[in-house]
Each structure stands twice: as C-alpha cells, then as structure tokens.
Amino acid sequence: MLAYTMRLRGLAWLVLPLLLLSGCASDNTRSDTWIDFSQIKDDEVMVLGKISIIPAVIGQDLKQETDTFEPFADERALLWLSAVAGETGERLGLLADWDDAFYFAVPRQTMRLLDLERSFEEDDELVYIPLPLPEIMKFLIRADDKAIYIGNLRLYIDEFDQIVALEVVDEYEAAQKAFQRRFGTTIRPRVSLLAPEFYFH
C-alpha cells in the first residue's frame, strides 16, 4: 500500500503530492470539484464520464458474517492518465467517486488511461491500493474540443478484488443532461468513448 499526504489548494483543486515510502513523486491528483466552466484553461478540455464497479461479493450475501460489510464502500477511484504525445512520462491522477459523474480538465491531447488505484482513509491518512487494469485504455481529443464524454467505465471484480473484465457503457443522454444542468447549454460534449489502446493501431 502506498501512503500519501494531502493538501488543499483553493476550492476547485485537490493536490496530492504523492509520497511513496521510498521517496517523493511528482504526480498530482485532481478532484472533481468543478463548479464553473470558465475555470478551464485555453489549452485544456473538459472530460466527463463515470467509473463504476460490479463486485463478485456483495454485503447481502454475507449476512451470516456481517450486515455492514460492503466491498469498496467509503472508497474512491484514482485514475492515472498520460498524454499519448507526451515525452516527459508525467502522469495525471484523477480522483473520482465510484458510480458518480466526474468532470475533469485535462490537456487538450489524446490521453491514455494507464492504471487505477483504490483510495480510502486509514488512521487519518489517505491510503492507495493498486487496482491494475487488464489493458491500457485510450480516448481521442481533437484540437477544437471543449468537452468530451468518455463513457461509464464499468469494472467487474472477482472475490480477490481484482478486475477480471471491463466494459465501456455509453450513457451519453443522461450524462449530457447532467452536464447541462451543471454548466449550461452553451457547450455540447462530443462523444469520444474509452477503448482499448490497440483499437487505435
């Protein structure tokens, strides 16, 4: 497990300098706290989507042991992205709630979803557990994009809390309505669903 320290910078950004046990890393994490589309910079694009999970074990199946256990309860998902054209190797971490829409600003470049981690609090510290993806995912960003919808990344988890399968579900109609309620109707997100990286070769 990797332990990290957290500091808050403003109301819109949650910056997490990641402190590995072996030293510091330069990666930053962003939280989905956007309240105004004007916060997006000229060289960025708004990415909206969702990440959800279907566990192999659910609490109601374990009533003989406990009535309160729910896998992945009180946890969040950390999505690690990198720009396809980037040469620095820097990663961007996006911290999202399971099963809730997220809204992030990322560089206006085609992006790769490299990996996932589970995030939760333990002894007043944020702790992260790797949740490896079976394959790298990718979504395309055009030079004129203002906002894109990448779909609902649905993960199927086995009894060992590992991803055994995934799918990208297109829920654009509901996502667009939620986007318009939050940011208005001036901008219409373009659909650019996540897909396995090898699809683009």
JOHUPE-V751115 format. One record per residue. RES is the residue in three letters. D_LAST is the distance of its C-alpha to the last C-alpha in Angstrom with 1 decimal. Layout:
res=RES d_last=D_LAST
res=RES d_last=D_LAST
//
This chain:
res=MET d_last=34.3
res=LEU d_last=33.8
res=ALA d_last=36.5
res=TYR d_last=36.1
res=THR d_last=38.5
res=MET d_last=38.2
res=ARG d_last=39.7
res=LEU d_last=39.6
res=ARG d_last=39.1
res=GLY d_last=40.3
res=LEU d_last=39.9
res=ALA d_last=36.2
res=TRP d_last=34.6
res=LEU d_last=34.8
res=VAL d_last=34.0
res=LEU d_last=33.8
res=PRO d_last=34.1
res=LEU d_last=32.8
res=LEU d_last=35.4
res=LEU d_last=34.3
res=LEU d_last=37.1
res=SER d_last=36.4
res=GLY d_last=36.3
res=CYS d_last=34.7
res=ALA d_last=31.1
res=SER d_last=30.1
res=ASP d_last=27.9
res=ASN d_last=29.2
res=THR d_last=29.1
res=ARG d_last=29.6
res=SER d_last=31.3
res=ASP d_last=31.0
res=THR d_last=34.4
res=TRP d_last=33.5
res=ILE d_last=36.5
res=ASP d_last=36.1
res=PHE d_last=33.2
res=SER d_last=34.9
res=GLN d_last=34.0
res=ILE d_last=30.4
res=LYS d_last=30.1
res=ASP d_last=29.0
res=ASP d_last=25.8
res=GLU d_last=24.9
res=VAL d_last=23.6
res=MET d_last=25.0
res=VAL d_last=22.8
res=LEU d_last=24.5
res=GLY d_last=23.8
res=LYS d_last=25.2
res=ILE d_last=24.9
res=SER d_last=27.1
res=ILE d_last=28.1
res=ILE d_last=29.6
res=PRO d_last=31.7
res=ALA d_last=33.0
res=VAL d_last=36.4
res=ILE d_last=38.2
res=GLY d_last=41.5
res=GLN d_last=43.5
res=ASP d_last=42.8
res=LEU d_last=44.5
res=LYS d_last=47.7
res=GLN d_last=49.7
res=GLU d_last=48.5
res=THR d_last=48.0
res=ASP d_last=47.9
res=THR d_last=45.9
res=PHE d_last=42.9
res=GLU d_last=39.5
res=PRO d_last=36.3
res=PHE d_last=34.4
res=ALA d_last=37.4
res=ASP d_last=38.1
res=GLU d_last=34.6
res=ARG d_last=31.8
res=ALA d_last=28.1
res=LEU d_last=26.6
res=LEU d_last=22.9
res=TRP d_last=21.4
res=LEU d_last=18.9
res=SER d_last=17.6
res=ALA d_last=16.2
res=VAL d_last=12.7
res=ALA d_last=14.5
res=GLY d_last=17.6
res=GLU d_last=19.1
res=THR d_last=22.1
res=GLY d_last=20.6
res=GLU d_last=22.7
res=ARG d_last=22.0
res=LEU d_last=23.4
res=GLY d_last=25.1
res=LEU d_last=25.8
res=LEU d_last=28.7
res=ALA d_last=28.9
res=ASP d_last=31.3
res=TRP d_last=30.3
res=ASP d_last=30.3
res=ASP d_last=31.1
res=ALA d_last=29.2
res=PHE d_last=28.0
res=TYR d_last=27.8
res=PHE d_last=26.3
res=ALA d_last=25.9
res=VAL d_last=22.9
res=PRO d_last=21.9
res=ARG d_last=20.4
res=GLN d_last=17.0
res=THR d_last=13.7
res=MET d_last=14.4
res=ARG d_last=13.4
res=LEU d_last=16.0
res=LEU d_last=16.7
res=ASP d_last=19.9
res=LEU d_last=23.0
res=GLU d_last=26.7
res=ARG d_last=29.9
res=SER d_last=32.5
res=PHE d_last=36.2
res=GLU d_last=39.6
res=GLU d_last=41.8
res=ASP d_last=45.1
res=ASP d_last=44.4
res=GLU d_last=41.2
res=LEU d_last=37.5
res=VAL d_last=35.9
res=TYR d_last=32.2
res=ILE d_last=30.9
res=PRO d_last=27.3
res=LEU d_last=25.5
res=PRO d_last=22.3
res=LEU d_last=19.2
res=PRO d_last=17.9
res=GLU d_last=14.3
res=ILE d_last=12.9
res=MET d_last=12.5
res=LYS d_last=11.2
res=PHE d_last=12.8
res=LEU d_last=12.7
res=ILE d_last=15.9
res=ARG d_last=17.3
res=ALA d_last=20.0
res=ASP d_last=22.7
res=ASP d_last=22.0
res=LYS d_last=25.1
res=ALA d_last=24.2
res=ILE d_last=21.3
res=TYR d_last=21.5
res=ILE d_last=18.9
res=GLY d_last=20.7
res=ASN d_last=22.8
res=LEU d_last=21.1
res=ARG d_last=23.4
res=LEU d_last=23.9
res=TYR d_last=25.8
res=ILE d_last=28.0
res=ASP d_last=30.1
res=GLU d_last=33.7
res=PHE d_last=32.6
res=ASP d_last=30.8
res=GLN d_last=27.3
res=ILE d_last=24.3
res=VAL d_last=23.9
res=ALA d_last=21.6
res=LEU d_last=20.2
res=GLU d_last=19.4
res=VAL d_last=18.8
res=VAL d_last=21.8
res=ASP d_last=22.2
res=GLU d_last=25.7
res=TYR d_last=25.4
res=GLU d_last=28.9
res=ALA d_last=30.6
res=ALA d_last=28.5
res=GLN d_last=29.2
res=LYS d_last=32.9
res=ALA d_last=33.0
res=PHE d_last=31.3
res=GLN d_last=33.8
res=ARG d_last=36.7
res=ARG d_last=35.7
res=PHE d_last=34.6
res=GLY d_last=36.1
res=THR d_last=34.8
res=THR d_last=34.1
res=ILE d_last=30.3
res=ARG d_last=28.2
res=PRO d_last=25.0
res=ARG d_last=21.8
res=VAL d_last=19.7
res=SER d_last=16.3
res=LEU d_last=15.9
res=LEU d_last=14.4
res=ALA d_last=11.6
res=PRO d_last=10.1
res=GLU d_last=7.5
res=PHE d_last=5.4
res=TYR d_last=5.7
res=PHE d_last=3.8
res=HIS d_last=0.0
//
